[in-house]
Amino acid sequence: MPRPFFSPCYGLIRPSRRLRAAASRSTSTVKDRPLWLPHVKLKSASTNDAIRRGFFSTTATNKNQPNPICEIASSTLRYGPSFTSELGHGATAHVRAEIACDKKTVVAIVAATVVATVAVATDSTYTEEKKEETDDANTEEVNRSKSYQQWIKDQQTDRNASWKLNVAFDTAKDTEEAPHFPHNTLFHNNAEKYASSQTSTVSNNIMAAAKATVEEDLFAPCMVGSLESQFLKMMAKANNAHKCLDIGCFTGSSAIAFAEGALAAAAKSGTTADVEVHTLESDEKTAEVAAKIFGQCEPKVQNVVNLHHGDALSWMKDCAANTETTFDICFIDADKDNYLAYYSLIMGDSGMRPLLAEGGMIMADNTLSALVYDEEDSRRKALHLFNQHVKNDERVEQCVLTVREGVTLISRV
């Protein structure tokens, strides 16, 4: 077996199991095989981690000394530009290294080519070992494939017995009403709760908004909540949105989410100076609560959120007529009867300048309330008409997501 050698600082340096195993497979027939110790810049840090990467193990005698790999290199100072350790069975390791020292840190660049003349067996025993390893790996792969196919057969076939192809080949025909849906939620019990529990926790700004909404006795279900606020934030980040229009502020959770996402996106480009979130609220009391909440947010969020109290359609028309501002994201979440009117202004219909920037996205909230609202509710029909209008608009493409009560993503073709 390979024999140890002595280090002046670390004492006994023993070949690792990896090298001993190679030597133990040796026979009288040998073949040169190089072993490489990576070219690594090492600082005096994790001894165990560094030594684990090499071909040697060590019994350290002084824990305050530099990394043992560095010590192997420093052995060159004692044994010359290279030193040799006889490993037995015809195997000899030659180590070349350079070492640099300063007052605080020992840094070794182990430009070490550990070249060992290791006795690698070429006899039938070694060949058989490799063959067995390959056979085992192939067998494992086959078993894994079979086990997955068996799981499909045993568990999924019956479960999906009523499944129908979920790829549409034609545009759906218009209908006067949305289909009957006897539920007031899209989800089975605990589905949304579980999704929320696996979603990142919202910021302190969102938490404060939720708390204030409850304390002010406003209708808390109107808030976008943890799941959707995180979704809005991530959409702003993913789309690199710097300017967002939030139509329907309520108490500000959506505006805050857009602000946080836009600030995070802008920070990557080196400046947040052009980040703006404009949020519109018509109800006076709700706008007062929202203003209070924004005032308690982090300064960077306060600085980019602009609350406008008044009629949303009037503000949007004024913005289109008297400014050059366009928005990377337009979020529609106000009165459902006016969704089509908001959409038309955003898209620049009736000859007005579009508010949607090139490459921008419209996000319409509650679009699947066309199912969950009571069938006698006029808002149910208004949302259904809006959904069909967007579906038939050849200028855009869209995707209706089952997030909470439905969010439709819309972008120009």
C-alpha positions as CSV (number, residue, x, y, z in Angstrom):
1,M,0.0,0.0,0.0
2,P,1.1,3.7,-0.5
3,R,3.3,4.8,2.4
4,P,2.9,8.1,4.3
5,F,5.4,10.9,4.5
6,F,6.2,13.5,7.1
7,S,5.4,17.2,6.9
8,P,7.4,19.7,9.1
9,C,4.2,21.5,10.2
10,Y,1.4,19.0,9.9
11,G,3.2,15.8,10.8
12,L,2.0,12.7,9.1
13,I,0.7,13.1,5.5
14,R,-1.1,10.0,4.4
15,P,-2.3,9.1,0.9
16,S,-6.1,9.3,0.9
17,R,-8.4,6.3,0.4
18,R,-8.8,7.3,-3.2
19,L,-5.1,6.8,-3.9
20,R,-4.8,3.7,-1.7
21,A,-7.7,2.1,-3.5
22,A,-6.0,2.7,-6.8
23,A,-2.8,1.1,-5.6
24,S,-4.7,-1.9,-4.1
25,R,-6.0,-2.8,-7.5
26,S,-2.5,-3.0,-8.9
27,T,-0.9,-6.0,-10.4
28,S,2.5,-6.7,-12.0
29,T,1.2,-5.0,-15.2
30,V,1.2,-1.2,-14.7
31,K,0.2,1.7,-16.8
32,D,1.0,5.4,-16.3
33,R,-2.1,7.4,-15.3
34,P,-1.9,11.1,-14.3
35,L,-3.8,12.3,-11.2
36,W,-4.5,16.0,-11.1
37,L,-4.7,18.2,-8.1
38,P,-6.6,21.3,-9.3
39,H,-4.9,24.7,-9.8
40,V,-6.6,26.4,-6.8
41,K,-6.0,29.6,-5.0
42,L,-6.4,28.7,-1.4
43,K,-6.7,31.0,1.7
44,S,-6.3,29.9,5.2
45,A,-9.9,28.7,5.7
46,S,-11.6,25.4,5.7
47,T,-9.1,22.7,6.2
48,N,-11.5,19.8,5.8
49,D,-13.0,21.2,2.6
50,A,-9.7,21.8,1.0
51,I,-8.1,18.5,1.9
52,R,-11.3,16.7,0.7
53,R,-10.6,17.9,-2.8
54,G,-7.0,16.5,-2.9
55,F,-5.4,13.1,-3.0
56,F,-3.9,13.3,0.5
57,S,-5.3,13.2,4.0
58,T,-3.5,14.7,7.0
59,T,-3.1,14.4,10.7
60,A,-2.7,18.1,11.7
61,T,-0.5,19.0,14.6
62,N,-1.2,22.7,14.7
63,K,-4.8,24.1,14.0
64,N,-3.5,27.6,13.6
65,Q,-1.3,26.7,10.6
66,P,-2.5,27.4,7.0
67,N,-4.5,25.0,4.9
68,P,-2.9,21.5,4.7
69,I,-2.9,21.7,0.9
70,C,-0.7,24.8,1.3
71,E,1.5,22.7,3.6
72,I,2.0,20.1,0.9
73,A,3.1,23.0,-1.3
74,S,5.4,24.4,1.4
75,S,7.1,21.0,1.6
76,T,8.8,22.1,-1.6
77,L,10.8,24.6,0.5
78,R,12.3,21.7,2.4
79,Y,12.5,19.1,-0.3
80,G,13.3,21.4,-3.3
81,P,11.3,22.5,-6.4
82,S,9.6,19.1,-6.3
83,F,9.4,16.3,-3.8
84,T,8.7,12.7,-4.1
85,S,6.8,10.3,-2.0
86,E,7.0,6.6,-2.7
87,L,3.5,5.2,-2.6
88,G,4.3,1.6,-3.0
89,H,3.4,-0.9,-5.7
90,G,5.4,1.1,-8.2
91,A,3.4,4.3,-7.6
92,T,5.3,7.5,-7.0
93,A,3.7,11.0,-6.5
94,H,5.6,14.1,-7.7
95,V,4.3,17.4,-6.4
96,R,5.3,20.8,-7.7
97,A,3.9,23.9,-6.0
98,E,4.5,27.6,-5.4
99,I,3.6,29.4,-2.2
100,A,3.3,33.1,-1.4
101,C,3.1,34.6,2.1
102,D,2.1,38.0,3.5
103,K,1.6,39.3,7.0
104,K,-2.0,38.2,7.4
105,T,-2.8,35.4,5.0
106,V,-1.0,32.5,3.6
107,V,-2.2,32.0,0.1
108,A,-1.1,29.0,-1.9
109,I,-1.6,28.5,-5.5
110,V,-1.3,24.8,-5.8
111,A,-0.3,24.7,-9.4
112,A,0.2,21.1,-8.6
113,T,0.3,18.5,-11.2
114,V,0.2,15.4,-9.0
115,V,1.5,12.9,-11.5
116,A,1.5,9.4,-10.2
117,T,2.8,6.3,-11.7
118,V,-0.1,4.4,-10.3
119,A,-0.4,0.7,-10.8
120,V,-3.7,0.5,-12.6
121,A,-4.8,-3.0,-13.2
122,T,-5.5,-4.2,-16.7
123,D,-6.2,-7.7,-15.7
124,S,-9.6,-9.4,-15.8
125,T,-10.4,-8.5,-12.2
126,Y,-10.3,-4.7,-12.8
127,T,-12.1,-5.1,-16.1
128,E,-14.8,-7.1,-14.5
129,E,-15.2,-4.4,-11.8
130,K,-15.8,-1.7,-14.4
131,K,-18.2,-3.9,-16.3
132,E,-20.2,-4.6,-13.2
133,E,-20.4,-0.9,-12.4
134,T,-21.7,-0.1,-15.9
135,D,-24.2,-3.0,-15.7
136,D,-25.5,-1.7,-12.4
137,A,-25.9,1.8,-13.7
138,N,-27.8,0.5,-16.8
139,T,-30.0,-1.7,-14.7
140,E,-30.8,1.2,-12.3
141,E,-31.8,3.4,-15.3
142,V,-34.1,0.8,-16.7
143,N,-35.7,0.1,-13.4
144,R,-36.3,3.9,-12.8
145,S,-37.9,4.1,-16.2
146,K,-40.1,1.1,-15.6
147,S,-41.1,2.3,-12.2
148,Y,-42.3,5.7,-13.6
149,Q,-44.2,4.0,-16.4
150,Q,-45.7,1.6,-13.8
151,W,-46.7,4.6,-11.6
152,I,-48.5,6.1,-14.6
153,K,-50.3,2.8,-15.3
154,D,-51.2,2.1,-11.6
155,Q,-52.0,5.6,-10.3
156,Q,-52.7,8.0,-13.2
157,T,-54.7,6.0,-15.7
158,D,-57.8,5.7,-13.6
159,R,-57.4,9.1,-12.1
160,N,-57.4,10.7,-15.6
161,A,-60.1,8.4,-17.1
162,S,-62.3,11.4,-17.9
163,W,-59.5,13.6,-19.1
164,K,-60.0,15.3,-22.4
165,L,-57.4,16.8,-24.7
166,N,-56.5,20.2,-23.3
167,V,-55.2,21.8,-26.5
168,A,-57.8,24.0,-28.3
169,F,-57.5,23.8,-32.1
170,D,-60.1,26.6,-32.8
171,T,-61.2,29.9,-31.3
172,A,-64.1,29.4,-29.0
173,K,-67.4,30.7,-30.2
174,D,-69.0,33.6,-28.5
175,T,-71.9,32.9,-26.1
176,E,-74.4,35.3,-24.5
177,E,-73.7,34.1,-21.0
178,A,-70.8,32.4,-19.2
179,P,-71.5,28.7,-18.5
180,H,-73.3,27.8,-15.3
181,F,-70.9,27.4,-12.4
182,P,-72.4,26.4,-9.0
183,H,-69.5,27.5,-6.9
184,N,-68.3,30.8,-5.4
185,T,-64.6,29.9,-5.7
186,L,-62.4,28.3,-8.3
187,F,-60.7,26.1,-5.9
188,H,-61.3,23.0,-3.7
189,N,-60.8,23.4,0.0
190,N,-57.2,24.2,1.0
191,A,-55.9,24.5,-2.6
192,E,-55.4,28.3,-2.5
193,K,-54.3,28.1,1.2
194,Y,-51.6,25.6,0.3
195,A,-50.5,27.7,-2.7
196,S,-50.2,30.7,-0.4
197,S,-48.3,28.7,2.2
198,Q,-45.6,27.8,-0.4
199,T,-45.3,31.4,-1.7
200,S,-42.8,33.9,-0.4
201,T,-43.9,35.9,2.6
202,V,-45.0,39.4,1.6
203,S,-43.1,42.5,2.6
204,N,-43.7,44.6,5.8
205,N,-45.3,47.2,3.5
206,I,-48.0,44.7,2.4
207,M,-48.5,43.4,5.9
208,A,-49.1,47.0,7.2
209,A,-51.6,47.6,4.4
210,A,-53.5,44.5,5.4
211,K,-53.5,45.3,9.1
212,A,-54.7,48.9,8.4
213,T,-57.5,47.7,6.1
214,V,-58.9,45.4,8.8
215,E,-58.5,48.1,11.5
216,E,-60.4,50.6,9.3
217,D,-63.2,48.1,8.8
218,L,-63.0,48.2,5.1
219,F,-64.0,45.1,3.0
220,A,-60.7,43.2,3.3
221,P,-61.6,40.6,0.5
222,C,-61.0,43.4,-2.0
223,M,-57.3,43.3,-1.2
224,V,-55.2,41.3,-3.6
225,G,-53.8,39.3,-0.7
226,S,-50.5,37.5,-0.2
227,L,-50.6,35.2,-3.2
228,E,-51.6,37.8,-5.8
229,S,-49.5,40.6,-4.4
230,Q,-46.4,38.5,-4.7
231,F,-47.6,37.5,-8.2
232,L,-47.9,41.2,-9.2
233,K,-44.5,42.0,-7.7
234,M,-42.8,39.2,-9.7
235,M,-44.6,40.2,-12.9
236,A,-43.2,43.7,-12.6
237,K,-39.7,42.3,-12.0
238,A,-39.9,39.8,-14.8
239,N,-41.2,42.4,-17.3
240,N,-38.6,45.0,-16.2
241,A,-41.6,47.4,-15.7
242,H,-40.6,50.9,-14.5
243,K,-43.9,52.6,-14.9
244,C,-47.2,50.9,-13.7
245,L,-50.8,52.1,-13.8
246,D,-53.0,50.6,-11.1
247,I,-56.7,51.2,-11.9
248,G,-58.5,50.5,-8.7
249,C,-56.3,51.2,-5.7
250,F,-58.5,50.1,-2.8
251,T,-56.1,50.3,0.2
252,G,-52.9,50.0,-1.8
253,S,-51.6,46.5,-1.7
254,S,-51.4,46.2,-5.5
255,A,-49.7,49.6,-5.9
256,I,-47.2,48.6,-3.2
257,A,-46.5,45.3,-4.9
258,F,-45.9,47.0,-8.3
259,A,-43.6,49.5,-6.6
260,E,-41.5,46.9,-5.0
261,G,-41.3,44.8,-8.2
262,A,-40.5,47.9,-10.4
263,L,-37.8,49.1,-7.9
264,A,-36.2,45.7,-7.9
265,A,-36.2,45.6,-11.7
266,A,-34.8,49.1,-12.0
267,A,-32.1,48.5,-9.4
268,K,-30.5,46.0,-11.8
269,S,-30.0,48.7,-14.4
270,G,-28.4,50.9,-11.9
271,T,-31.0,53.6,-11.4
272,T,-34.5,53.8,-9.9
273,A,-35.1,57.4,-10.9
274,D,-37.7,56.7,-13.5
275,V,-39.9,54.3,-11.5
276,E,-43.5,55.5,-11.2
277,V,-46.6,53.8,-10.0
278,H,-49.9,55.7,-10.5
279,T,-52.9,54.3,-8.6
280,L,-56.5,55.5,-9.0
281,E,-59.2,55.4,-6.4
282,S,-62.7,57.0,-6.6
283,D,-64.0,56.4,-3.0
284,E,-63.0,59.1,-0.6
285,K,-62.7,57.1,2.6
286,T,-60.8,54.3,0.9
287,A,-58.4,56.9,-0.7
288,E,-57.8,58.4,2.7
289,V,-56.8,55.0,4.2
290,A,-54.6,54.3,1.2
291,A,-52.8,57.6,1.6
292,K,-52.2,56.8,5.3
293,I,-50.8,53.3,4.4
294,F,-48.5,54.7,1.7
295,G,-47.2,57.2,4.2
296,Q,-46.1,54.4,6.5
297,C,-44.3,52.5,3.7
298,E,-40.5,52.5,3.3
299,P,-39.3,55.8,1.9
300,K,-38.3,54.3,-1.4
301,V,-41.8,53.0,-1.9
302,Q,-43.4,56.2,-0.8
303,N,-41.4,58.1,-3.3
304,V,-42.6,56.2,-6.4
305,V,-46.3,55.7,-5.5
306,N,-48.7,58.5,-6.8
307,L,-52.3,58.2,-5.5
308,H,-55.0,60.0,-7.6
309,H,-58.4,60.4,-6.0
310,G,-61.2,60.8,-8.5
311,D,-62.8,59.2,-11.5
312,A,-60.5,56.7,-13.2
313,L,-61.8,57.2,-16.7
314,S,-61.4,61.0,-16.5
315,W,-57.8,60.7,-15.2
316,M,-56.9,58.3,-17.9
317,K,-58.3,60.5,-20.7
318,D,-56.4,63.5,-19.2
319,C,-53.2,61.5,-19.1
320,A,-53.6,60.4,-22.7
321,A,-54.4,64.0,-23.9
322,N,-52.0,66.0,-21.9
323,T,-48.9,63.9,-21.2
324,E,-46.6,61.6,-23.0
325,T,-46.5,59.0,-20.2
326,T,-47.0,55.3,-21.2
327,F,-47.1,52.3,-18.9
328,D,-45.2,49.1,-18.9
329,I,-48.0,47.4,-16.9
330,C,-51.7,48.5,-16.8
331,F,-53.6,46.7,-14.0
332,I,-57.4,46.8,-14.3
333,D,-59.1,46.1,-11.0
334,A,-61.8,48.7,-10.6
335,D,-65.5,48.6,-11.2
336,K,-66.3,45.6,-13.4
337,D,-68.9,47.3,-15.5
338,N,-66.2,49.6,-16.9
339,Y,-63.5,47.0,-17.8
340,L,-64.2,47.5,-21.6
341,A,-63.9,51.3,-21.2
342,Y,-60.6,51.0,-19.4
343,Y,-59.3,48.6,-22.0
344,S,-60.2,50.9,-24.8
345,L,-58.4,53.8,-23.3
346,I,-55.3,51.7,-22.6
347,M,-55.2,50.5,-26.2
348,G,-55.8,53.9,-27.7
349,D,-59.2,53.3,-29.2
350,S,-61.4,56.2,-30.3
351,G,-58.4,58.1,-31.7
352,M,-56.7,58.7,-28.3
353,R,-53.1,58.1,-27.6
354,P,-52.6,54.6,-26.2
355,L,-51.5,54.4,-22.5
356,L,-49.8,51.0,-23.0
357,A,-46.1,51.2,-23.8
358,E,-44.6,49.3,-26.6
359,G,-43.9,45.8,-25.3
360,G,-46.2,46.5,-22.3
361,M,-48.7,44.3,-20.7
362,I,-52.3,44.6,-19.5
363,M,-53.3,42.6,-16.5
364,A,-57.1,42.3,-15.8
365,D,-58.1,41.0,-12.4
366,N,-61.2,39.0,-11.5
367,T,-61.9,37.9,-15.0
368,L,-63.1,34.5,-13.9
369,S,-65.7,36.2,-11.7
370,A,-67.6,35.8,-14.9
371,L,-68.1,32.3,-13.4
372,V,-68.2,32.7,-9.7
373,Y,-70.4,35.8,-9.4
374,D,-74.1,35.2,-9.0
375,E,-75.8,34.6,-12.3
376,E,-78.2,37.5,-11.7
377,D,-75.3,40.0,-11.1
378,S,-74.8,42.4,-14.0
379,R,-71.0,42.4,-13.3
380,R,-70.9,38.7,-14.2
381,K,-72.2,39.4,-17.7
382,A,-70.0,42.5,-18.0
383,L,-66.9,40.4,-17.3
384,H,-68.0,37.7,-19.7
385,L,-68.4,40.3,-22.5
386,F,-65.0,41.8,-21.6
387,N,-63.4,38.3,-21.8
388,Q,-64.9,37.7,-25.2
389,H,-63.9,41.1,-26.5
390,V,-60.3,40.5,-25.6
391,K,-60.4,37.0,-27.1
392,N,-61.7,38.5,-30.4
393,D,-59.3,41.4,-30.5
394,E,-56.7,40.5,-33.2
395,R,-54.3,43.1,-32.0
396,V,-53.5,41.1,-28.9
397,E,-52.9,37.7,-27.5
398,Q,-53.9,36.7,-24.0
399,C,-53.9,34.1,-21.3
400,V,-56.5,33.7,-18.6
401,L,-54.8,32.4,-15.4
402,T,-56.7,30.7,-12.5
403,V,-55.0,32.9,-9.9
404,R,-57.6,33.7,-7.2
405,E,-60.7,34.8,-9.2
406,G,-58.8,34.9,-12.5
407,V,-56.1,37.2,-13.9
408,T,-55.9,37.8,-17.7
409,L,-52.5,38.7,-19.2
410,I,-52.8,40.7,-22.4
411,S,-50.1,41.9,-24.7
412,R,-49.9,43.2,-28.3
413,V,-49.2,40.6,-31.0
